[in-house]
Amino acid sequence: MTQPKIMVVDDEPIIRMDLREMLEAEGYLVVAEAKNGEEAVAQAHRHKPDLIIMDVKMPVMNGIKASNIIRSFSDCSILLLTAYSQRELVQDARKAGVTAYLVKPVSEDDLIPAVEIALSQKEKVVSLKKDIKDIQQKMEDRKKIEKAKGLIMTQHALEEDVAYKWMQKVSMQRRMPLVKLAEEIRAGEQVYSASV
């Protein structure tokens, strides 16, 4: 697995430096820094980090608004830093798709476990999205096969199971995935004689 990329966003350079040092001491790769939400959005586009550690209160654009924008184009985890633990902030953070938040000042003992959890959440999201895409593809393939089977049944007056067995046989003979055969049948590329 490739090393996770982390971006640090805070309007105070000393805090950015502290965070970078804590992360790098644990072997993490800090790919970018930003001093406000607007820069964070631009840097997130450019560096595609796996995790963004971002302050809430910053000039130009705050961390919540930046998180909202970043979540619209990225699956990265976002760990918010705040000097406050207000209920309203927690709700806004959740709506913005933030993974977690830490109250400042942040110690290494708090930061590293939060980073590990946030990164594992990102992996889960990516894995779930891949699973969903695979399932959607299988459903699309199944629809194509069913439509092609329907054409074979109609054209050759065959029962459903006979038409399907015929498609399987042709697929194996031609060393062609069933879905590719289905696409050919539906496109009418070849006239098939359905001798089973």
C-alpha positions as CSV (number, residue, x, y, z in Angstrom):
1,M,0.0,0.0,0.0
2,T,1.2,3.5,-0.8
3,Q,2.0,5.9,2.0
4,P,-1.0,8.1,2.9
5,K,-0.7,11.7,1.9
6,I,-1.6,14.3,4.5
7,M,-2.3,18.0,4.2
8,V,-2.1,20.5,7.1
9,V,-4.3,23.6,7.1
10,D,-4.0,26.3,9.8
11,D,-3.6,30.1,9.6
12,E,-0.9,30.0,12.3
13,P,2.5,28.9,10.9
14,I,3.7,27.6,14.3
15,I,0.7,25.2,14.5
16,R,1.3,24.0,11.0
17,M,4.9,23.4,11.8
18,D,4.1,21.5,15.1
19,L,1.6,19.3,13.3
20,R,4.0,18.6,10.5
21,E,6.7,17.6,13.0
22,M,4.4,15.3,15.0
23,L,3.2,13.6,11.8
24,E,6.6,13.2,10.2
25,A,8.0,11.9,13.5
26,E,5.5,9.1,13.1
27,G,6.5,8.5,9.5
28,Y,3.6,10.2,7.8
29,L,4.0,12.1,4.6
30,V,2.9,15.7,4.7
31,V,2.4,16.7,1.1
32,A,1.1,20.2,1.5
33,E,0.2,23.0,3.8
34,A,-2.3,25.9,3.5
35,K,-3.1,28.9,5.6
36,N,-6.8,29.3,4.9
37,G,-9.8,27.3,3.5
38,E,-9.5,28.8,0.0
39,E,-5.8,27.6,-0.2
40,A,-6.9,24.2,1.2
41,V,-9.4,23.7,-1.6
42,A,-6.8,24.5,-4.2
43,Q,-4.1,22.3,-2.6
44,A,-6.6,19.4,-2.1
45,H,-7.3,19.6,-5.9
46,R,-3.6,19.6,-6.7
47,H,-2.2,17.0,-4.2
48,K,-5.3,14.8,-3.7
49,P,-4.4,14.0,0.0
50,D,-5.9,11.0,1.8
51,L,-6.3,13.1,5.0
52,I,-6.6,16.8,5.7
53,I,-6.0,18.2,9.2
54,M,-7.7,21.6,9.2
55,D,-8.4,24.4,11.6
56,V,-12.0,25.6,11.8
57,K,-11.5,29.4,12.3
58,M,-9.4,30.8,9.5
59,P,-9.5,34.0,7.4
60,V,-10.8,34.1,3.8
61,M,-12.7,30.8,4.2
62,N,-13.3,28.7,7.4
63,G,-12.6,25.0,7.8
64,I,-16.3,23.9,7.6
65,K,-16.9,25.7,4.3
66,A,-13.7,24.4,2.9
67,S,-14.6,20.9,4.0
68,N,-18.0,21.1,2.3
69,I,-16.3,22.1,-1.0
70,I,-13.5,19.5,-0.7
71,R,-15.9,16.7,0.1
72,S,-17.7,17.5,-3.2
73,F,-14.7,16.3,-5.2
74,S,-12.7,14.1,-2.9
75,D,-13.0,11.0,-0.7
76,C,-10.3,12.2,1.6
77,S,-10.9,12.1,5.4
78,I,-11.0,15.5,7.1
79,L,-9.9,16.0,10.7
80,L,-11.0,19.4,12.1
81,L,-9.1,21.3,14.7
82,T,-11.0,23.7,16.9
83,A,-10.5,25.7,20.1
84,Y,-14.1,25.1,20.9
85,S,-16.3,22.0,21.3
86,Q,-19.7,23.6,20.6
87,R,-22.7,21.5,19.8
88,E,-23.4,23.7,16.7
89,L,-19.9,23.2,15.4
90,V,-20.2,19.4,15.7
91,Q,-23.5,19.4,13.7
92,D,-22.0,21.7,11.0
93,A,-18.9,19.5,10.8
94,R,-21.0,16.4,10.4
95,K,-23.1,18.0,7.6
96,A,-19.8,18.9,5.9
97,G,-18.7,15.3,5.9
98,V,-15.9,15.7,8.4
99,T,-14.5,12.4,9.8
100,A,-13.6,13.7,13.3
101,Y,-12.5,16.8,15.2
102,L,-9.9,17.5,17.9
103,V,-9.9,20.3,20.4
104,K,-6.8,22.5,20.5
105,P,-4.1,22.4,21.8
106,V,-3.5,19.1,20.1
107,S,-1.0,16.7,21.7
108,E,0.8,13.9,19.8
109,D,-1.1,11.4,22.0
110,D,-4.4,12.8,20.7
111,L,-3.3,13.4,17.1
112,I,-1.8,10.1,16.0
113,P,-4.7,7.8,17.0
114,A,-7.2,10.3,15.4
115,V,-5.1,10.3,12.2
116,E,-5.0,6.5,12.1
117,I,-8.8,6.2,12.6
118,A,-9.4,8.9,10.0
119,L,-7.2,7.1,7.5
120,S,-8.9,3.8,8.1
121,Q,-12.3,5.5,7.6
122,K,-11.0,6.7,4.2
123,E,-10.0,3.2,3.2
124,K,-13.4,1.9,4.1
125,V,-15.2,4.6,2.0
126,V,-13.0,3.8,-1.0
127,S,-13.5,0.1,-0.6
128,L,-17.3,0.5,-0.3
129,K,-17.4,2.7,-3.3
130,K,-15.5,0.1,-5.3
131,D,-17.9,-2.6,-4.1
132,I,-20.9,-0.5,-5.1
133,K,-19.4,0.1,-8.6
134,D,-18.7,-3.7,-9.0
135,I,-22.3,-4.5,-8.0
136,Q,-23.7,-1.9,-10.4
137,Q,-21.5,-3.3,-13.2
138,K,-22.8,-6.8,-12.5
139,M,-26.4,-5.6,-12.6
140,E,-25.8,-3.8,-15.9
141,D,-24.2,-7.0,-17.3
142,R,-27.1,-9.1,-16.0
143,K,-29.6,-6.8,-17.8
144,K,-27.7,-7.1,-21.1
145,I,-27.6,-10.9,-20.8
146,E,-31.4,-11.0,-19.9
147,K,-32.2,-8.8,-22.9
148,A,-30.1,-10.9,-25.3
149,K,-31.6,-14.1,-23.8
150,G,-35.1,-12.6,-24.5
151,L,-34.1,-12.0,-28.2
152,I,-32.9,-15.6,-28.6
153,M,-36.1,-16.9,-27.0
154,T,-38.2,-14.8,-29.3
155,Q,-36.2,-15.4,-32.5
156,H,-35.9,-19.2,-32.1
157,A,-39.0,-20.0,-30.0
158,L,-36.9,-21.4,-27.1
159,E,-37.7,-21.9,-23.5
160,E,-35.7,-19.5,-21.1
161,D,-33.4,-22.2,-19.7
162,V,-32.6,-23.6,-23.2
163,A,-31.8,-20.1,-24.5
164,Y,-29.5,-19.4,-21.5
165,K,-27.7,-22.8,-21.9
166,W,-27.2,-22.0,-25.6
167,M,-25.7,-18.6,-24.8
168,Q,-23.4,-20.3,-22.2
169,K,-22.3,-22.9,-24.8
170,V,-21.5,-20.3,-27.5
171,S,-19.8,-18.1,-24.9
172,M,-17.5,-21.1,-24.0
173,Q,-16.9,-22.1,-27.6
174,R,-15.8,-18.7,-28.6
175,R,-13.9,-18.0,-25.3
176,M,-16.0,-14.9,-24.9
177,P,-17.5,-13.5,-21.7
178,L,-21.3,-14.0,-21.6
179,V,-21.9,-10.2,-21.5
180,K,-19.8,-9.6,-24.7
181,L,-21.9,-12.3,-26.4
182,A,-25.0,-10.6,-25.2
183,E,-23.8,-7.3,-26.6
184,E,-23.2,-8.9,-30.0
185,I,-26.6,-10.6,-30.0
186,R,-28.3,-7.3,-29.1
187,A,-26.3,-5.4,-31.7
188,G,-27.3,-8.0,-34.3
189,E,-23.6,-8.3,-35.4
190,Q,-24.0,-12.0,-36.2
191,V,-26.9,-14.2,-37.1
192,Y,-26.8,-17.1,-34.6
193,S,-28.5,-20.3,-35.3
194,A,-29.6,-21.5,-32.0
195,S,-29.0,-25.2,-32.3
196,V,-28.7,-26.4,-28.8
